[in-house]
Amino acid sequence: MLRFLLVRIASAIPVLLILSVVTFAIIQAPPGDYSDYIRSQLINQSGASYAQAEAQAQAYRVEHGLDQPMVIQYFNWIGGIVTRGDFGYSMYYNKPVADVVGERLPRTLLLALVCHLFASVLGITFGIWAATRQYSWIDSLLSGISFLGMTVPRFLMALIIVYLLVFQFNISEIGSFFSPQYGGAPWSWAKFVDLVSHVWPVVAIATFGGLAYNMRVMRGNLLDTLNAQYVETAKAKGLTGSAVVMRHAVPNALHPLVMYQGVVLPYMLTGEIETAIIFALPTVGPAIVGSMAVGDVYVTATFMMVLSATLIVGNIIADMLLALLDPRVRQSVGA
């Protein structure tokens, strides 16, 4: 198992390098850079002439290496990561990119993991419930919920909730994790409740999509498993219906969902990102959009690399979980 893990990690390194090249090239493809943003700010806010603004923008471009070819900029960036753990300097946030990532990524991952936990537990439970009550009104209701969760765009649900909160319930404290009185306060039950009151729309929307997928896949797989020969044999031995379902059918029906864990973390991250952009929460989503808008290339590239890494890590975790769940996989790994 350890050798299998080391091989997977080693094979992920060239994939990350290829992704870094593609990501950096795509981000640099549009014309312009952060110096263009500086020029527009000098003209629009400081009243500088175009010649003065262009001169300062050109000086900034030279000072920060933005005048160098894209290949040189890429190798400077990736070389700093490999040799010094330096992800570059954020021109927009005026701090190292590592600090920007360190501020926003933990919040994003925590929200995504909470959404994943809720989506997995509720989705699998509802899927078992629907499969064991096939064609009942419960099955129809849960299937309708699953259909909505997989078809309604998450940004649309976020916009609807924002409209209801702001214009119907007159709630203005959106766009932050805490109310002003709890911003720098030590942790307490009241602060936790305040946090939940601010992030519940993001958690609910991201969870809804994952719950719908888990429920649909679990229902379909469990129905197929319940018709398998070994399940009929277990019933013939006199086992109760719940014992047959939970002991024999459910573990085998979980295999596709375990493999789904390889992509679920990036899926939950994108769900959190979409809704966080609408709610303007200080997480990864608004940082990616903001950095792309002004040409802060190192922030955008680093965040995109982090999202790519979560996909690779998620696939490795899925393989390990599948090996723990299925003895046949463990035997193939040992071989």
Solvent accessible surface area in square Angstrom, and as a share of the most:
residue,aa,sasa,rsa
1,M,83,0.37
2,L,124,0.62
3,R,163,0.60
4,F,52,0.22
5,L,50,0.25
6,L,102,0.51
7,V,82,0.47
8,R,65,0.24
9,I,83,0.42
10,A,59,0.46
11,S,55,0.35
12,A,11,0.09
13,I,100,0.51
14,P,68,0.43
15,V,68,0.39
16,L,49,0.24
17,L,83,0.41
18,I,112,0.57
19,L,58,0.29
20,S,0,0.00
21,V,78,0.45
22,V,73,0.42
23,T,19,0.11
24,F,2,0.01
25,A,38,0.30
26,I,114,0.58
27,I,36,0.18
28,Q,43,0.19
29,A,78,0.60
30,P,81,0.51
31,P,137,0.86
32,G,55,0.53
33,D,34,0.18
34,Y,15,0.06
35,S,0,0.00
36,D,39,0.20
37,Y,63,0.24
38,I,32,0.16
39,R,47,0.17
40,S,44,0.28
41,Q,57,0.25
42,L,33,0.16
43,I,61,0.31
44,N,117,0.60
45,Q,138,0.61
46,S,79,0.51
47,G,66,0.64
48,A,20,0.16
49,S,56,0.36
50,Y,137,0.52
51,A,75,0.58
52,Q,108,0.48
53,A,0,0.00
54,E,50,0.23
55,A,62,0.48
56,Q,98,0.44
57,A,0,0.00
58,Q,75,0.33
59,A,62,0.48
60,Y,44,0.17
61,R,37,0.13
62,V,85,0.49
63,E,135,0.61
64,H,66,0.29
65,G,17,0.16
66,L,16,0.08
67,D,74,0.38
68,Q,73,0.33
69,P,89,0.56
70,M,82,0.37
71,V,87,0.50
72,I,79,0.40
73,Q,13,0.06
74,Y,23,0.09
75,F,124,0.52
76,N,86,0.44
77,W,8,0.03
78,I,22,0.11
79,G,26,0.25
80,G,3,0.03
81,I,41,0.21
82,V,112,0.64
83,T,102,0.60
84,R,168,0.61
85,G,44,0.42
86,D,57,0.30
87,F,66,0.27
88,G,20,0.19
89,Y,95,0.36
90,S,0,0.00
91,M,14,0.06
92,Y,92,0.35
93,Y,56,0.21
94,N,111,0.57
95,K,62,0.26
96,P,58,0.37
97,V,0,0.00
98,A,47,0.36
99,D,68,0.35
100,V,1,0.01
101,V,19,0.11
102,G,46,0.44
103,E,81,0.36
104,R,38,0.14
105,L,29,0.14
106,P,76,0.48
107,R,97,0.35
108,T,0,0.00
109,L,53,0.26
110,L,116,0.57
111,L,15,0.07
112,A,0,0.00
113,L,92,0.46
114,V,50,0.28
115,C,0,0.00
116,H,40,0.18
117,L,106,0.53
118,F,93,0.39
119,A,0,0.00
120,S,19,0.12
121,V,83,0.48
122,L,71,0.35
123,G,0,0.00
124,I,45,0.23
125,T,71,0.41
126,F,53,0.22
127,G,0,0.00
128,I,28,0.14
129,W,98,0.34
130,A,1,0.00
131,A,4,0.03
132,T,58,0.33
133,R,102,0.37
134,Q,75,0.33
135,Y,182,0.69
136,S,37,0.24
137,W,185,0.65
138,I,26,0.13
139,D,5,0.02
140,S,71,0.46
141,L,100,0.50
142,L,10,0.05
143,S,49,0.32
144,G,34,0.33
145,I,56,0.28
146,S,6,0.04
147,F,121,0.50
148,L,92,0.46
149,G,5,0.05
150,M,82,0.36
151,T,73,0.42
152,V,43,0.25
153,P,58,0.37
154,R,36,0.13
155,F,104,0.43
156,L,76,0.38
157,M,28,0.12
158,A,0,0.00
159,L,84,0.42
160,I,87,0.44
161,I,34,0.17
162,V,27,0.16
163,Y,112,0.43
164,L,74,0.37
165,L,20,0.10
166,V,48,0.28
167,F,138,0.57
168,Q,100,0.44
169,F,134,0.56
170,N,129,0.66
171,I,74,0.37
172,S,97,0.63
173,E,82,0.37
174,I,59,0.30
175,G,26,0.25
176,S,42,0.27
177,F,23,0.10
178,F,46,0.19
179,S,6,0.04
180,P,113,0.71
181,Q,124,0.55
182,Y,54,0.21
183,G,48,0.46
184,G,84,0.81
185,A,32,0.25
186,P,114,0.72
187,W,163,0.57
188,S,59,0.38
189,W,188,0.66
190,A,49,0.38
191,K,13,0.06
192,F,91,0.38
193,V,70,0.40
194,D,16,0.08
195,L,35,0.17
196,V,66,0.38
197,S,60,0.39
198,H,21,0.09
199,V,13,0.07
200,W,109,0.38
201,P,3,0.02
202,V,1,0.00
203,V,18,0.11
204,A,47,0.37
205,I,5,0.02
206,A,0,0.00
207,T,10,0.06
208,F,54,0.22
209,G,2,0.02
210,G,0,0.00
211,L,14,0.07
212,A,0,0.00
213,Y,75,0.28
214,N,2,0.01
215,M,3,0.01
216,R,144,0.52
217,V,34,0.19
218,M,0,0.00
219,R,56,0.21
220,G,30,0.29
221,N,34,0.17
222,L,0,0.00
223,L,28,0.14
224,D,106,0.55
225,T,16,0.09
226,L,27,0.13
227,N,120,0.61
228,A,28,0.22
229,Q,141,0.63
230,Y,92,0.35
231,V,0,0.00
232,E,79,0.35
233,T,60,0.35
234,A,6,0.04
235,K,95,0.40
236,A,89,0.69
237,K,159,0.67
238,G,62,0.59
239,L,61,0.30
240,T,90,0.53
241,G,50,0.48
242,S,79,0.51
243,A,22,0.17
244,V,1,0.01
245,V,19,0.11
246,M,108,0.48
247,R,155,0.57
248,H,55,0.25
249,A,0,0.00
250,V,10,0.06
251,P,44,0.28
252,N,62,0.32
253,A,1,0.01
254,L,38,0.19
255,H,37,0.16
256,P,62,0.39
257,L,3,0.01
258,V,20,0.12
259,M,86,0.39
260,Y,23,0.09
261,Q,32,0.14
262,G,1,0.01
263,V,70,0.40
264,V,4,0.03
265,L,31,0.15
266,P,21,0.13
267,Y,70,0.26
268,M,1,0.00
269,L,1,0.00
270,T,54,0.32
271,G,0,0.00
272,E,0,0.00
273,I,20,0.10
274,E,59,0.27
275,T,0,0.00
276,A,0,0.00
277,I,64,0.32
278,I,51,0.26
279,F,7,0.03
280,A,62,0.48
281,L,2,0.01
282,P,38,0.24
283,T,0,0.00
284,V,1,0.00
285,G,0,0.00
286,P,34,0.21
287,A,0,0.00
288,I,15,0.08
289,V,73,0.42
290,G,24,0.23
291,S,0,0.00
292,M,117,0.52
293,A,85,0.66
294,V,19,0.11
295,G,25,0.24
296,D,0,0.00
297,V,8,0.04
298,Y,29,0.11
299,V,0,0.00
300,T,1,0.01
301,A,0,0.00
302,T,3,0.02
303,F,1,0.00
304,M,68,0.30
305,M,31,0.14
306,V,29,0.17
307,L,27,0.13
308,S,21,0.14
309,A,30,0.24
310,T,14,0.08
311,L,70,0.35
312,I,25,0.13
313,V,73,0.42
314,G,3,0.03
315,N,51,0.26
316,I,18,0.09
317,I,86,0.44
318,A,1,0.01
319,D,27,0.14
320,M,40,0.18
321,L,76,0.38
322,L,29,0.14
323,A,0,0.00
324,L,116,0.58
325,L,64,0.32
326,D,10,0.05
327,P,72,0.45
328,R,164,0.60
329,V,38,0.22
330,R,98,0.36
331,Q,132,0.59
332,S,75,0.49
333,V,25,0.14
334,G,66,0.64
335,A,111,0.86
